[in-house]
Amino acid sequence: MRIIAVLNQKGGVGKTSTAVNLGGALARQDRRVLLLDLDPQAHLTYSLGIMAHELPRTMGAALMRECPLDAVTMEVGPLKVVPASVALAGTEVDLASATDRETRLRDALSRARDYDFAIIDCPPNLGMLTLNAMVAAGELLVPVQPEFLALQSLGKLMETVKAIREGWNPDLALSGILMTRYQRTRKLNREIRRKIKDYFGDALLETTIRDNISLAEAPSFGKDIFTYKPRSHGAADYRNLALELLRRGAP
C-alpha cells in the first residue's frame, strides 16, 4: 500500500482539494483508496458530504486506540473515508502525553491491508497530527501555489522532512511538488515554476492544477470533481495527476 501524506504547513494551497480529487481519480483507475482526514477543521470530511459533527467517533478515536481504524471508516462512492471532527484538536493535546505518540497513525494503518493507496489530508501546521502523518507515510505530496512565499515554505518543509528521516522514518520520500491554481498566462506563475524546477528538479510534477471554479464549487455539494463536473478542467488535471503518480510508482 502506498501511503501519501498531502502536506504543506502553509494554508490555502489546495491540500484538501488535492487529497479528495486525487483519491477520486485513483479510484476511477480501479485502485482501492482510503482517504484519511487528519485536520480538526474536517474540510475533507465535509467536502465529501459527511456531517462530522453528527458522528459519534472519528479519526481521534482510532488515534487514541479506543477502536480500530475500520470502525470509523465510511464508504463514500468508490472511496473509503476516515472522517475527522473538531474533537481532533483535543486528540492532538492528549497525544502530547501519550506513549508512542508519534506512531499512532502508523500503527493504525498497519492493519489496513485492503487498499492500494492511503491518502492523508494533513493540517496546515507541523504539530503532532502532522508528525503522525509523516511517520506513517512513505511519500509526501506537496501542493504549492505559484507565489514567492511558496519557496520559503518549501525550504522549511524540507528541513522538517530531514528531521523526520533522521528520527522516525528513514523511508519518507518526496513523491512530488504539485503546482495548484496555476495560470500559464501569468508571468509570475511561470517564473515560480521555473525556480522550483531549478531547485527541486524532477520532484516538481509535470501536472499542474489549473485555477478552476468547479474545484471550488464541488465541496459545497459534498462531491469530488469527478462526480460534480467530470468534464471540467479540474477533473482533467486531477486525472492527469493520478496517472503521473501511477507512472512514476513509489519513490
C-alpha positions in Angstrom: 0.0 0.0 0.0 1.3 3.4 -0.9 0.7 5.9 1.9 0.8 9.5 0.7 0.6 12.5 3.1 -0.7 15.6 1.3 1.2 18.3 3.3 2.2 21.9 3.3 2.4 23.9 6.6 1.1 26.9 4.6 -2.7 27.1 4.4 -4.8 27.7 1.4 -2.7 25.8 -1.1 -5.2 23.2 -2.1 -4.3 20.3 0.2 -7.8 19.1 0.8 -8.9 19.5 -2.8 -5.8 17.5 -3.8 -6.4 14.7 -1.3 -10.1 14.4 -2.3 -9.7 14.6 -6.0 -6.5 12.6 -6.3 -8.3 9.9 -4.3 -11.3 10.1 -6.6 -9.1 9.9 -9.7 -7.2 6.9 -8.4 -10.5 5.1 -7.5 -11.6 5.6 -11.1 -8.4 3.9 -12.2 -9.6 0.9 -10.3 -7.4 1.5 -7.3 -8.7 0.8 -3.8 -8.4 4.1 -2.0 -8.6 5.1 1.7 -8.8 8.8 2.5 -7.9 10.0 6.0 -8.8 13.4 7.4 -6.2 14.4 9.9 -7.3 18.0 10.1 -9.5 19.2 13.0 -11.2 21.6 10.6 -12.6 18.4 8.9 -12.6 20.0 5.5 -12.1 16.7 3.7 -14.9 15.2 5.7 -17.3 18.0 4.9 -16.1 18.1 1.2 -17.5 14.6 0.8 -20.8 15.3 2.3 -20.1 13.7 5.7 -21.5 15.7 8.6 -18.6 15.4 11.1 -20.5 16.9 14.0 -23.1 14.2 13.8 -20.7 11.3 14.1 -20.1 9.6 17.5 -16.5 8.6 16.7 -14.0 9.8 14.1 -10.2 9.8 13.5 -9.4 10.8 17.0 -10.9 7.6 18.5 -8.6 5.5 16.3 -5.5 7.6 17.2 -6.3 7.2 20.9 -6.7 3.4 20.4 -10.4 3.4 21.5 -11.2 1.5 18.4 -9.6 0.1 15.2 -9.4 2.3 12.1 -12.0 0.3 10.2 -14.6 1.0 13.0 -14.6 4.7 12.0 -14.2 4.2 8.2 -17.1 5.2 6.0 -17.9 4.4 2.3 -18.5 7.4 0.0 -19.0 6.3 -3.6 -15.8 4.4 -4.7 -13.8 5.8 -1.7 -13.4 4.7 1.9 -13.0 7.6 4.2 -11.8 8.1 7.8 -13.5 11.3 8.8 -12.4 13.9 11.3 -14.2 16.4 13.6 -13.3 19.4 15.7 -12.6 16.9 18.6 -9.4 16.0 16.8 -7.9 19.2 18.2 -8.4 17.7 21.7 -6.8 14.5 20.5 -3.7 16.4 19.5 -3.4 17.7 23.0 -3.9 14.3 24.5 -1.3 12.7 22.2 1.3 15.0 23.6 1.5 13.0 26.8 0.7 9.6 25.3 3.1 6.7 24.8 4.2 6.0 21.2 2.6 9.3 20.4 4.4 9.7 17.0 3.5 6.3 15.7 -0.2 6.1 16.5 -1.3 6.6 12.9 1.3 4.2 11.5 0.2 1.5 13.9 -3.5 2.0 12.9 -2.7 1.8 9.2 -0.6 -1.3 9.7 -3.9 -3.2 10.0 -5.4 -1.7 6.9 -4.3 -4.1 4.2 -7.2 -3.9 1.7 -6.1 -0.8 -0.1 -3.7 0.2 -2.8 -3.5 3.8 -1.6 -4.0 5.6 1.7 -4.1 9.4 1.2 -3.8 11.6 4.3 -5.0 15.2 4.4 -2.8 17.0 6.9 -3.5 20.1 8.9 -1.7 23.4 7.9 0.9 23.2 10.6 3.8 20.9 11.8 2.2 19.7 15.0 1.6 16.3 16.5 -1.0 15.2 13.9 1.2 16.2 11.0 4.1 14.4 12.7 2.0 11.2 12.8 1.3 11.6 9.1 4.9 11.9 8.2 5.9 9.0 10.4 3.2 6.8 8.8 3.7 7.9 5.2 6.1 6.6 2.6 5.5 9.6 0.4 4.9 13.3 0.6 2.8 15.2 -2.0 3.3 18.9 -1.5 0.8 21.3 -3.2 2.1 24.8 -3.7 0.6 27.9 -5.2 2.8 29.9 -7.7 3.8 32.7 -5.4 7.2 33.7 -3.9 6.2 32.6 -0.3 5.9 29.1 -1.7 9.7 28.9 -2.0 10.1 29.8 1.7 7.6 27.3 2.9 9.1 24.5 0.8 12.5 25.2 2.3 11.2 25.0 5.9 9.3 21.8 5.0 12.4 20.1 3.6 14.2 20.8 6.9 11.4 19.1 8.7 11.5 16.1 6.3 15.2 15.8 7.1 14.5 15.7 10.8 11.7 13.1 10.4 14.0 10.9 8.3 16.7 11.1 10.9 14.4 10.5 13.9 11.5 8.3 12.9 11.0 7.4 9.3 14.1 7.0 7.1 12.0 5.8 4.2 10.0 9.0 3.9 10.3 10.3 0.3 9.2 13.4 -1.6 6.9 11.9 -4.3 6.1 15.3 -5.8 5.6 19.0 -5.6 2.3 20.0 -7.3 1.5 23.4 -8.6 -2.0 24.4 -7.8 -4.2 27.4 -9.0 -1.7 27.6 -11.9 -2.3 30.0 -14.8 0.2 29.6 -17.6 -0.5 33.0 -19.0 0.8 34.7 -15.8 4.5 35.6 -15.9 4.8 35.2 -12.1 3.3 31.7 -12.2 5.8 30.7 -14.9 8.7 32.2 -13.0 7.9 30.5 -9.7 7.5 27.2 -11.5 10.9 27.6 -13.1 12.6 28.5 -9.8 11.1 25.4 -8.1 12.1 23.3 -11.1 15.7 24.6 -10.9 15.9 23.8 -7.2 13.9 20.5 -6.9 14.3 19.1 -10.4 12.2 16.0 -11.1 10.4 16.4 -7.8 8.3 19.0 -9.5 5.4 17.2 -11.1 4.7 17.8 -14.8 1.0 18.0 -14.0 -0.4 21.4 -12.9 -3.8 22.1 -11.4 -5.3 25.0 -13.2 -7.3 27.6 -11.5 -10.9 26.3 -11.9 -14.1 27.4 -10.4 -15.6 23.9 -10.4 -12.9 22.8 -7.9 -14.0 25.5 -5.5 -17.7 24.7 -6.0 -17.6 20.9 -5.6 -17.1 20.7 -1.8 -20.3 22.8 -1.2 -22.2 19.9 -2.9 -20.3 17.2 -0.9 -18.8 15.8 -4.1 -15.4 15.2 -5.7 -14.8 16.9 -9.0 -15.5 13.7 -11.0 -19.0 13.4 -9.5 -19.7 17.2 -9.7 -18.2 18.2 -13.1 -16.4 15.3 -14.8 -15.7 17.3 -17.9 -14.1 20.3 -16.2 -10.5 21.4 -16.3 -10.2 20.4 -12.7 -11.3 16.8 -13.4 -8.8 16.6 -16.3 -6.0 17.9 -14.2 -6.5 15.6 -11.3 -6.9 12.6 -13.7 -3.5 13.6 -15.1 -2.1 13.8 -11.6 -3.2 10.3 -10.8 -1.8 8.9 -14.0 1.5 10.6 -13.4 1.8 9.2 -9.9 0.9 5.8 -11.2 3.5 6.1 -13.9 6.2 7.2 -11.5 5.4 4.5 -9.0 6.5 4.7 -5.4 9.8 6.7 -4.9 
